[in-house]
Amino acid sequence: MRSPIHNIHSVRAGIAPTAMIVVGSITVILGFSAIFVVPAGEVGVVTTLGKVSKMPRLPGLNLKIPFAQSVHFFNVRTQVRPENFSSLTKDLQVIEATATIKYAVKQSEAPRIYSTIATGNDEIYERIIQPSLLKALKSVFSKYELVTIATDWNNISQIVETNASNELAKFDYVEVKGLDLTGLKIAEEYRSAIEQKQIAEQQLLKAETEVKIAAQEAIKFETLNRGLNHRVLYKLFLDKWDGKTQVVPGLNGGIPPVIVGK
């Protein structure tokens, strides 16, 4: 029969390996919990017990304190979002179109975005981009009449892009990469009036061009007439006359002879 002391030693010998396995497992779990990867095209915002770190984590392998720190990812690639909108023009006409904006979150501003306005990618457009874009659109279109908007669409697009960039620059969260306006919709009766105006403007431009050409030709003709004095005309006659061909003698006013036959 084994003594109690021998049994205690046997129990202790069995517990030791189990404890080592448990400790080892916990260590491995903590080790894996301390490692995280930031994907390409994103940055990570780290919070420590709710406090936001000022420096974003860049793509690649990163470390954190297990259970005390959390990581929130933000997309910093260039993103494209179409926005269907309607607006009033200066002459109180309703237009509809699509504004497609290209933008990218500034990676250095991701921590500030997280702590002030958006905790994830889905909130950035609705809370940052969209309000500034719609404000810029309405601000620009309210300054122009419908005819001007329809006939100078490309220039209007540039103005909207500049205004949207300036509006978003006030907050400095994102960078505007570009903006396109497409799909302008207006009432049919106004579209016909605009087309007629465009035709009239083209005809006016053509007429103005023809008048300028005619004026230039008149100046050339007048200059030529002033240069053709009697001596020049007489010299031209001598250059052409072979000395034999019949001519009409010149008048006393100095008008040179004229060749009339052979």
Summary of the structure (lengths in Angstrom):
residues: 262
radius of gyration: 42.7
end to end distance: 161.6
largest distance: 166.8
contacts: 657
relative contact order: 0.08
helix: 52%
strand: 24%
